[in-house]
């Protein structure tokens, strides 16, 4: 897709102007001419005017083509490129100003700076071609300039640091100013990398940095090799997780016209590695529930997975949009699957999930978003209203008596959007498995229940459906606990629900919903603490009352 002629012309003028300023800075380092310096300093208004015109035109076009995803992506990238180019011009002026502090120009490595500026100018000159021709390879070449500038800067930094340590009030000011100039040139390299990534993102229709692009390229090459595909990939954003990972759908088509789908997930190396290990563990412990990993790729501090695409709908989609008959079918299959997992992975090792410890770790984030939840003990007439923190500390001591009598392999993040059901195959699959471990099965039960409740829907029919579903799921779980002589199931469930209700508020901006969840967490803690230790086996969670509304 091409950008409008007026935007392209202004962008072209901006590229020429910034390239000219970089060239003038080269000349200045060679000649130290005051006239050349003034020429750079006096051109601020022109570059800012061009940037403003580009931004205004892009915004107008986005409003006109708001339903065209690729158009918006290209225009936003064009805005970003314009902003970055103006920043390079600003850094040229910074270099001139820093040069003014130098007493002896011989202390400045002018030849090296001229050489580095030559690389920068070369990168700027091909920005227009990379955008107009949608040339990702050319964009990558622009980005690679950053690495060369970074290496040169590190050498200069070591040299200037060593020289400053050896100096005794001699040329110190010159060395500091020269270091600032070098840092400005290094920043220009960073900006060229940003421009490179903006061009790549425009071509792929979603945000991509260089590491992510190389990971995607390696993954797709493997997919094509496995499936025998030759077509270009089609990329669709699936989700952006709270941890910063990106999840995209990737599809290619073979020579027979058959489409092959996969999920591309990338993010921090540690997070992606945990996901990989979680999936592999499920394959060993309970085959068939987790998707297959097609490839794993590391790039810098990032990593990526290419995962088998799973047919079907998430539990959330079925709950909110599908008929009751399909929801009932899904719930029965989920319960059947969980019972099989619990039976086959059960060990005799007693375990504590430490629900109150988990809640305590996340409480700071809750208070950041909802400071109104934080208060000290209060006196109402002759009754003391304990603070949430006070209740939490008491519940933490109480929880030490409540170990689960056995452990099972749990999902670890058992939300409604991490469960997939295929109605044709009548099969349940789990995704997002980086937190899987042997643990108290009540952890998954409580997370699943609250993830249903916190769905942002106000339709009374859907709310009743959620309440009925949770009550059904509780009956199933409690019946399983009874067969396994888990006498303190309800007490642990209350603490698990309190943990999930309270910690979930850090993702809920709606004050009404957040307060409803917070008060439910508080009620559960109070009800547990009022339970006589001799009567713990008789405690029951009032599920229907908790999940109404």
KEPA-619770 format. One record per residue (C-alpha): residue in three letters; chain; x, y negated, z. Coordinates in steps of 0.1 Angstrom, whole numbers, plus 5000, padded with zeros to 4 digits. Layout:
N
REC   aa  ch    px    py    pz
REC  Ala   A     X     Y     Z
...
REM end
This chain:
549
REC   aa  ch    px    py    pz
REC  Unk   A  5000  5000  5000
REC  Unk   A  5012  4965  4991
REC  Unk   A  5009  4934  5013
REC  Unk   A  4993  4902  5000
REC  Unk   A  5013  4880  4976
REC  Unk   A  5012  4850  5000
REC  Unk   A  5025  4871  5029
REC  Unk   A  5052  4887  5008
REC  Unk   A  5064  4853  4994
REC  Unk   A  5067  4838  5029
REC  Unk   A  5084  4869  5042
REC  Unk   A  5108  4867  5012
REC  Unk   A  5116  4830  5020
REC  Unk   A  5122  4840  5056
REC  Unk   A  5146  4868  5047
REC  Unk   A  5165  4844  5024
REC  Unk   A  5166  4817  5051
REC  Unk   A  5178  4840  5079
REC  Unk   A  5203  4856  5055
REC  Unk   A  5216  4821  5047
REC  Unk   A  5220  4813  5083
REC  Unk   A  5240  4845  5089
REC  Unk   A  5262  4835  5059
REC  Unk   A  5267  4800  5073
REC  Unk   A  5277  4814  5106
REC  Unk   A  5304  4835  5088
REC  Unk   A  5316  4803  5071
REC  Unk   A  5317  4785  5105
REC  Unk   A  5338  4812  5121
REC  Unk   A  5362  4808  5091
REC  Unk   A  5363  4770  5089
REC  Unk   A  5350  4757  5123
REC  Unk   A  5332  4730  5102
REC  Unk   A  5309  4707  5121
REC  Unk   A  5288  4702  5090
REC  Unk   A  5281  4740  5087
REC  Unk   A  5273  4741  5125
REC  Unk   A  5248  4713  5121
REC  Unk   A  5232  4730  5091
REC  Unk   A  5225  4761  5113
REC  Unk   A  5212  4741  5142
REC  Unk   A  5189  4719  5121
REC  Unk   A  5170  4748  5105
REC  Unk   A  5149  4760  5135
REC  Unk   A  5117  4744  5124
REC  Unk   A  5116  4760  5089
REC  Unk   A  5120  4796  5102
REC  Unk   A  5094  4791  5129
REC  Unk   A  5069  4776  5104
REC  Unk   A  5074  4807  5081
REC  Unk   A  5069  4831  5110
REC  Unk   A  5037  4813  5121
REC  Unk   A  5023  4814  5085
REC  Unk   A  5031  4851  5082
REC  Unk   A  5014  4858  5116
REC  Unk   A  4983  4838  5107
REC  Unk   A  4979  4855  5073
REC  Unk   A  4984  4890  5088
REC  Unk   A  4959  4883  5115
REC  Unk   A  4933  4871  5090
REC  Unk   A  4939  4902  5068
REC  Unk   A  4936  4926  5098
REC  Unk   A  4902  4910  5106
REC  Unk   A  4891  4915  5070
REC  Unk   A  4904  4952  5068
REC  Unk   A  4897  4962  5104
REC  Unk   A  4885  4996  5093
REC  Unk   A  4916  5004  5072
REC  Unk   A  4941  5019  5096
REC  Unk   A  4971  5019  5072
REC  Unk   A  4965  4983  5063
REC  Unk   A  4965  4972  5099
REC  Unk   A  4997  4992  5106
REC  Unk   A  5015  4976  5077
REC  Unk   A  5004  4941  5086
REC  Unk   A  5014  4945  5123
REC  Unk   A  5048  4958  5112
REC  Unk   A  5052  4928  5089
REC  Unk   A  5044  4905  5119
REC  Unk   A  5070  4923  5139
REC  Unk   A  5097  4920  5112
REC  Unk   A  5090  4882  5109
REC  Unk   A  5094  4878  5146
REC  Unk   A  5126  4898  5146
REC  Unk   A  5141  4878  5117
REC  Unk   A  5134  4845  5135
REC  Unk   A  5152  4860  5166
REC  Unk   A  5183  4866  5145
REC  Unk   A  5182  4830  5134
REC  Unk   A  5180  4820  5171
REC  Unk   A  5210  4841  5179
REC  Unk   A  5230  4823  5152
REC  Unk   A  5223  4791  5170
REC  Unk   A  5233  4806  5203
REC  Unk   A  5267  4816  5187
REC  Unk   A  5272  4779  5177
REC  Unk   A  5264  4767  5211
REC  Unk   A  5287  4792  5228
REC  Unk   A  5315  4782  5204
REC  Unk   A  5312  4747  5218
REC  Unk   A  5326  4759  5251
REC  Unk   A  5358  4773  5235
REC  Unk   A  5388  4751  5240
REC  Unk   A  5412  4771  5217
REC  Unk   A  5394  4787  5187
REC  Unk   A  5424  4810  5183
REC  Unk   A  5410  4829  5214
REC  Unk   A  5380  4840  5193
REC  Unk   A  5384  4871  5170
REC  Unk   A  5369  4853  5141
REC  Unk   A  5379  4878  5114
REC  Unk   A  5361  4906  5133
REC  Unk   A  5330  4884  5138
REC  Unk   A  5330  4876  5101
REC  Unk   A  5332  4913  5093
REC  Unk   A  5303  4922  5116
REC  Unk   A  5282  4893  5103
REC  Unk   A  5288  4907  5068
REC  Unk   A  5272  4940  5079
REC  Unk   A  5243  4921  5094
REC  Unk   A  5237  4900  5063
REC  Unk   A  5238  4932  5041
REC  Unk   A  5211  4947  5063
REC  Unk   A  5189  4916  5061
REC  Unk   A  5191  4914  5023
REC  Unk   A  5175  4948  5018
REC  Unk   A  5147  4943  5043
REC  Unk   A  5124  4931  5015
REC  Unk   A  5131  4960  4992
REC  Unk   A  5125  4985  5021
REC  Unk   A  5091  4970  5028
REC  Unk   A  5079  4965  4992
REC  Unk   A  5091  5000  4981
REC  Unk   A  5080  5017  5013
REC  Unk   A  5115  5031  5015
REC  Unk   A  5121  5050  5047
REC  Unk   A  5157  5060  5037
REC  Unk   A  5166  5023  5032
REC  Unk   A  5150  5015  5065
REC  Unk   A  5172  5041  5082
REC  Unk   A  5203  5026  5066
REC  Unk   A  5193  4992  5081
REC  Unk   A  5189  5009  5115
REC  Unk   A  5224  5025  5113
REC  Unk   A  5240  4991  5113
REC  Unk   A  5231  4988  5150
REC  Unk   A  5254  5017  5160
REC  Unk   A  5284  5002  5142
REC  Unk   A  5278  4968  5159
REC  Unk   A  5274  4985  5192
REC  Unk   A  5307  5003  5189
REC  Unk   A  5325  4971  5180
REC  Unk   A  5309  4953  5209
REC  Unk   A  5319  4980  5234
REC  Unk   A  5355  4977  5223
REC  Unk   A  5355  4939  5227
REC  Unk   A  5338  4943  5261
REC  Unk   A  5366  4965  5273
REC  Unk   A  5392  4942  5259
REC  Unk   A  5377  4910  5274
REC  Unk   A  5371  4927  5307
REC  Unk   A  5408  4938  5308
REC  Unk   A  5419  4903  5298
REC  Unk   A  5398  4886  5324
REC  Unk   A  5412  4909  5351
REC  Unk   A  5447  4899  5341
REC  Unk   A  5441  4862  5337
REC  Unk   A  5451  4837  5364
REC  Unk   A  5428  4807  5355
REC  Unk   A  5442  4807  5320
REC  Unk   A  5417  4808  5290
REC  Unk   A  5390  4823  5313
REC  Unk   A  5363  4800  5298
REC  Unk   A  5373  4809  5263
REC  Unk   A  5371  4846  5270
REC  Unk   A  5337  4843  5286
REC  Unk   A  5323  4823  5257
REC  Unk   A  5338  4848  5232
REC  Unk   A  5322  4876  5251
REC  Unk   A  5288  4858  5249
REC  Unk   A  5293  4854  5211
REC  Unk   A  5300  4891  5208
REC  Unk   A  5269  4900  5228
REC  Unk   A  5248  4878  5204
REC  Unk   A  5261  4898  5174
REC  Unk   A  5254  4930  5193
REC  Unk   A  5218  4918  5198
REC  Unk   A  5215  4912  5161
REC  Unk   A  5222  4949  5156
REC  Unk   A  5195  4958  5181
REC  Unk   A  5171  4936  5161
REC  Unk   A  5180  4953  5128
REC  Unk   A  5171  4986  5145
REC  Unk   A  5137  4971  5155
REC  Unk   A  5131  4960  5119
REC  Unk   A  5141  4995  5107
REC  Unk   A  5116  5011  5131
REC  Unk   A  5089  4987  5121
REC  Unk   A  5092  4996  5085
REC  Unk   A  5092  5034  5093
REC  Unk   A  5061  5028  5115
REC  Unk   A  5043  5010  5087
REC  Unk   A  5049  5039  5063
REC  Unk   A  5037  5065  5087
REC  Unk   A  5008  5046  5101
REC  Unk   A  5017  5048  5138
REC  Unk   A  5046  5036  5160
REC  Unk   A  5078  5055  5154
REC  Unk   A  5114  5049  5166
REC  Unk   A  5144  5064  5149
REC  Unk   A  5148  5093  5172
REC  Unk   A  5111  5102  5169
REC  Unk   A  5113  5100  5131
REC  Unk   A  5143  5124  5129
REC  Unk   A  5125  5148  5153
REC  Unk   A  5094  5147  5131
REC  Unk   A  5114  5152  5100
REC  Unk   A  5132  5182  5114
REC  Unk   A  5099  5197  5126
REC  Unk   A  5081  5192  5093
REC  Unk   A  5111  5207  5074
REC  Unk   A  5107  5238  5095
REC  Unk   A  5069  5239  5090
REC  Unk   A  5074  5237  5052
REC  Unk   A  5100  5264  5053
REC  Unk   A  5078  5287  5073
REC  Unk   A  5046  5281  5053
REC  Unk   A  5062  5276  5019
REC  Unk   A  5048  5240  5015
REC  Unk   A  5061  5213  4993
REC  Unk   A  5036  5185  4998
REC  Unk   A  5041  5153  5018
REC  Unk   A  5029  5154  5054
REC  Unk   A  4997  5137  5066
REC  Unk   A  5000  5123  5101
REC  Unk   A  4972  5115  5125
REC  Unk   A  4974  5101  5160
REC  Unk   A  4958  5125  5185
REC  Unk   A  4967  5108  5218
REC  Unk   A  4992  5088  5238
REC  Unk   A  4997  5102  5273
REC  Unk   A  5002  5084  5305
REC  Unk   A  5038  5096  5307
REC  Unk   A  5046  5079  5273
REC  Unk   A  5046  5110  5252
REC  Unk   A  5030  5107  5217
REC  Unk   A  5008  5135  5203
REC  Unk   A  5001  5136  5166
REC  Unk   A  4984  5160  5142
REC  Unk   A  5006  5170  5113
REC  Unk   A  4992  5186  5081
REC  Unk   A  5007  5199  5049
REC  Unk   A  4992  5216  5019
REC  Unk   A  5007  5246  5001
REC  Unk   A  5007  5252  4964
REC  Unk   A  4974  5271  4966
REC  Unk   A  4957  5241  4982
REC  Unk   A  4956  5256  5017
REC  Unk   A  4961  5231  5045
REC  Unk   A  4984  5240  5074
REC  Unk   A  4980  5222  5107
REC  Unk   A  5003  5217  5136
REC  Unk   A  5006  5194  5167
REC  Unk   A  5037  5172  5170
REC  Unk   A  5044  5161  5206
REC  Unk   A  5074  5140  5215
REC  Unk   A  5086  5120  5245
REC  Unk   A  5113  5120  5272
REC  Unk   A  5135  5150  5270
REC  Unk   A  5127  5162  5305
REC  Unk   A  5089  5160  5300
REC  Unk   A  5090  5178  5267
REC  Unk   A  5114  5205  5281
REC  Unk   A  5090  5211  5310
REC  Unk   A  5061  5215  5284
REC  Unk   A  5082  5240  5265
REC  Unk   A  5091  5260  5296
REC  Unk   A  5054  5259  5307
REC  Unk   A  5042  5273  5273
REC  Unk   A  5069  5300  5273
REC  Unk   A  5060  5310  5308
REC  Unk   A  5024  5315  5299
REC  Unk   A  5034  5336  5269
REC  Unk   A  5053  5359  5293
REC  Unk   A  5028  5359  5322
REC  Unk   A  4995  5359  5303
REC  Unk   A  4998  5360  5265
REC  Unk   A  4972  5345  5243
REC  Unk   A  4962  5315  5264
REC  Unk   A  4989  5290  5254
REC  Unk   A  4996  5278  5218
REC  Unk   A  5027  5290  5199
REC  Unk   A  5057  5268  5197
REC  Unk   A  5068  5264  5161
REC  Unk   A  5099  5243  5168
REC  Unk   A  5118  5224  5196
REC  Unk   A  5141  5196  5187
REC  Unk   A  5163  5173  5208
REC  Unk   A  5173  5138  5196
REC  Unk   A  5192  5114  5219
REC  Unk   A  5172  5110  5251
REC  Unk   A  5141  5123  5234
REC  Unk   A  5128  5157  5224
REC  Unk   A  5099  5170  5204
REC  Unk   A  5077  5201  5200
REC  Unk   A  5059  5213  5170
REC  Unk   A  5030  5233  5183
REC  Unk   A  5005  5256  5167
REC  Unk   A  4972  5238  5160
REC  Unk   A  4944  5254  5180
REC  Unk   A  4909  5256  5164
REC  Unk   A  4880  5246  5185
REC  Unk   A  4868  5217  5208
REC  Unk   A  4880  5204  5241
REC  Unk   A  4858  5211  5271
REC  Unk   A  4852  5174  5273
REC  Unk   A  4839  5172  5238
REC  Unk   A  4815  5201  5244
REC  Unk   A  4803  5186  5277
REC  Unk   A  4796  5152  5262
REC  Unk   A  4784  5159  5227
REC  Unk   A  4774  5196  5221
REC  Unk   A  4741  5213  5229
REC  Unk   A  4736  5229  5264
REC  Unk   A  4737  5264  5249
REC  Unk   A  4773  5259  5237
REC  Unk   A  4783  5244  5270
REC  Unk   A  4769  5274  5289
REC  Unk   A  4788  5297  5266
REC  Unk   A  4820  5278  5271
REC  Unk   A  4816  5277  5309
REC  Unk   A  4810  5315  5311
REC  Unk   A  4841  5322  5289
REC  Unk   A  4862  5298  5310
REC  Unk   A  4851  5316  5342
REC  Unk   A  4858  5350  5326
REC  Unk   A  4893  5338  5315
REC  Unk   A  4902  5323  5349
REC  Unk   A  4891  5354  5367
REC  Unk   A  4913  5375  5345
REC  Unk   A  4943  5352  5350
REC  Unk   A  4938  5351  5388
REC  Unk   A  4935  5389  5390
REC  Unk   A  4965  5396  5368
REC  Unk   A  4989  5370  5382
REC  Unk   A  4979  5372  5419
REC  Unk   A  5008  5378  5443
REC  Unk   A  5006  5384  5481
REC  Unk   A  5027  5354  5489
REC  Unk   A  5008  5328  5510
REC  Unk   A  5012  5293  5497
REC  Unk   A  5004  5257  5505
REC  Unk   A  4996  5232  5478
REC  Unk   A  5002  5203  5502
REC  Unk   A  4973  5183  5489
REC  Unk   A  4978  5155  5514
REC  Unk   A  5015  5153  5505
REC  Unk   A  5005  5149  5468
REC  Unk   A  4980  5122  5477
REC  Unk   A  5005  5103  5499
REC  Unk   A  5030  5102  5470
REC  Unk   A  5004  5086  5447
REC  Unk   A  4988  5063  5472
REC  Unk   A  5011  5033  5463
REC  Unk   A  4999  5034  5427
REC  Unk   A  4963  5035  5439
REC  Unk   A  4967  5004  5461
REC  Unk   A  4985  4986  5433
REC  Unk   A  4953  4988  5412
REC  Unk   A  4928  4987  5441
REC  Unk   A  4943  4966  5469
REC  Unk   A  4908  4964  5485
REC  Unk   A  4911  5001  5495
REC  Unk   A  4940  4993  5518
REC  Unk   A  4931  4982  5554
REC  Unk   A  4940  4990  5590
REC  Unk   A  4919  5005  5616
REC  Unk   A  4887  4985  5623
REC  Unk   A  4865  4982  5654
REC  Unk   A  4827  4981  5647
REC  Unk   A  4809  4975  5680
REC  Unk   A  4824  5004  5701
REC  Unk   A  4832  5026  5671
REC  Unk   A  4867  5027  5656
REC  Unk   A  4868  5030  5618
REC  Unk   A  4901  5046  5610
REC  Unk   A  4921  5034  5580
REC  Unk   A  4925  5058  5550
REC  Unk   A  4962  5061  5558
REC  Unk   A  4954  5071  5594
REC  Unk   A  4929  5098  5581
REC  Unk   A  4955  5110  5556
REC  Unk   A  4982  5115  5583
REC  Unk   A  4958  5134  5605
REC  Unk   A  4946  5156  5576
REC  Unk   A  4982  5163  5567
REC  Unk   A  4988  5178  5601
REC  Unk   A  4955  5197  5599
REC  Unk   A  4965  5211  5565
REC  Unk   A  4995  5230  5579
REC  Unk   A  4971  5256  5593
REC  Unk   A  4955  5262  5558
REC  Unk   A  4977  5282  5536
REC  Unk   A  4961  5301  5507
REC  Unk   A  4963  5339  5514
REC  Unk   A  4977  5345  5480
REC  Unk   A  4991  5327  5450
REC  Unk   A  4982  5328  5413
REC  Unk   A  4997  5312  5382
REC  Unk   A  4978  5279  5376
REC  Unk   A  4976  5254  5348
REC  Unk   A  4987  5225  5371
REC  Unk   A  4968  5198  5352
REC  Unk   A  4934  5214  5347
REC  Unk   A  4915  5185  5332
REC  Unk   A  4886  5188  5308
REC  Unk   A  4907  5176  5279
REC  Unk   A  4933  5203  5285
REC  Unk   A  4909  5232  5279
REC  Unk   A  4900  5242  5243
REC  Unk   A  4872  5266  5233
REC  Unk   A  4868  5282  5199
REC  Unk   A  4831  5291  5194
REC  Unk   A  4839  5314  5165
REC  Unk   A  4865  5334  5182
REC  Unk   A  4849  5329  5216
REC  Unk   A  4883  5322  5230
REC  Unk   A  4897  5298  5256
REC  Unk   A  4931  5281  5252
REC  Unk   A  4951  5259  5276
REC  Unk   A  4973  5229  5265
REC  Unk   A  4996  5204  5283
REC  Unk   A  5012  5231  5305
REC  Unk   A  5042  5213  5319
REC  Unk   A  5030  5215  5355
REC  Unk   A  5022  5253  5355
REC  Unk   A  5035  5273  5385
REC  Unk   A  5025  5299  5410
REC  Unk   A  5003  5280  5434
REC  Unk   A  4969  5279  5453
REC  Unk   A  4942  5284  5427
REC  Unk   A  4921  5258  5445
REC  Unk   A  4944  5231  5430
REC  Unk   A  4930  5239  5395
REC  Unk   A  4895  5242  5407
REC  Unk   A  4895  5208  5424
REC  Unk   A  4912  5190  5395
REC  Unk   A  4887  5205  5370
REC  Unk   A  4857  5194  5391
REC  Unk   A  4869  5158  5396
REC  Unk   A  4879  5155  5359
REC  Unk   A  4843  5161  5350
REC  Unk   A  4830  5136  5376
REC  Unk   A  4853  5108  5365
REC  Unk   A  4842  5108  5328
REC  Unk   A  4831  5073  5320
REC  Unk   A  4794  5081  5310
REC  Unk   A  4763  5066  5326
REC  Unk   A  4737  5086  5307
REC  Unk   A  4716  5102  5334
REC  Unk   A  4711  5134  5313
REC  Unk   A  4749  5138  5310
REC  Unk   A  4754  5130  5347
REC  Unk   A  4729  5157  5357
REC  Unk   A  4747  5181  5333
REC  Unk   A  4780  5173  5350
REC  Unk   A  4765  5179  5385
REC  Unk   A  4749  5212  5374
REC  Unk   A  4782  5223  5358
REC  Unk   A  4803  5216  5389
REC  Unk   A  4778  5234  5411
REC  Unk   A  4779  5264  5388
REC  Unk   A  4817  5263  5389
REC  Unk   A  4818  5261  5426
REC  Unk   A  4795  5291  5430
REC  Unk   A  4818  5311  5407
REC  Unk   A  4849  5300  5426
REC  Unk   A  4834  5306  5461
REC  Unk   A  4822  5341  5451
REC  Unk   A  4858  5349  5439
REC  Unk   A  4872  5336  5472
REC  Unk   A  4848  5357  5492
REC  Unk   A  4858  5389  5473
REC  Unk   A  4894  5381  5481
REC  Unk   A  4887  5374  5518
REC  Unk   A  4898  5338  5514
REC  Unk   A  4882  5324  5546
REC  Unk   A  4895  5289  5543
REC  Unk   A  4886  5283  5507
REC  Unk   A  4861  5255  5513
REC  Unk   A  4885  5236  5537
REC  Unk   A  4913  5237  5511
REC  Unk   A  4888  5228  5484
REC  Unk   A  4877  5197  5504
REC  Unk   A  4913  5186  5507
REC  Unk   A  4920  5193  5471
REC  Unk   A  4889  5173  5460
REC  Unk   A  4898  5144  5484
REC  Unk   A  4933  5144  5468
REC  Unk   A  4918  5144  5432
REC  Unk   A  4891  5118  5439
REC  Unk   A  4915  5094  5456
REC  Unk   A  4944  5097  5431
REC  Unk   A  4922  5095  5401
REC  Unk   A  4912  5060  5410
REC  Unk   A  4946  5048  5398
REC  Unk   A  4934  5054  5363
REC  Unk   A  4899  5039  5368
REC  Unk   A  4895  5001  5364
REC  Unk   A  4857  5002  5369
REC  Unk   A  4853  4991  5405
REC  Unk   A  4820  5008  5409
REC  Unk   A  4833  5042  5398
REC  Unk   A  4866  5038  5417
REC  Unk   A  4848  5029  5449
REC  Unk   A  4824  5059  5446
REC  Unk   A  4854  5082  5442
REC  Unk   A  4873  5066  5470
REC  Unk   A  4844  5069  5494
REC  Unk   A  4840  5106  5485
REC  Unk   A  4876  5112  5493
REC  Unk   A  4872  5095  5526
REC  Unk   A  4841  5114  5535
REC  Unk   A  4859  5147  5527
REC  Unk   A  4888  5139  5549
REC  Unk   A  4865  5129  5578
REC  Unk   A  4844  5161  5574
REC  Unk   A  4875  5183  5575
REC  Unk   A  4889  5165  5606
REC  Unk   A  4856  5170  5624
REC  Unk   A  4857  5207  5619
REC  Unk   A  4867  5226  5651
REC  Unk   A  4897  5248  5644
REC  Unk   A  4878  5277  5659
REC  Unk   A  4850  5272  5633
REC  Unk   A  4871  5266  5602
REC  Unk   A  4858  5297  5584
REC  Unk   A  4822  5283  5586
REC  Unk   A  4830  5250  5569
REC  Unk   A  4813  5244  5535
REC  Unk   A  4817  5216  5510
REC  Unk   A  4784  5199  5501
REC  Unk   A  4791  5201  5463
REC  Unk   A  4757  5189  5450
REC  Unk   A  4757  5158  5473
REC  Unk   A  4793  5150  5463
REC  Unk   A  4787  5152  5426
REC  Unk   A  4753  5136  5422
REC  Unk   A  4755  5102  5404
REM end
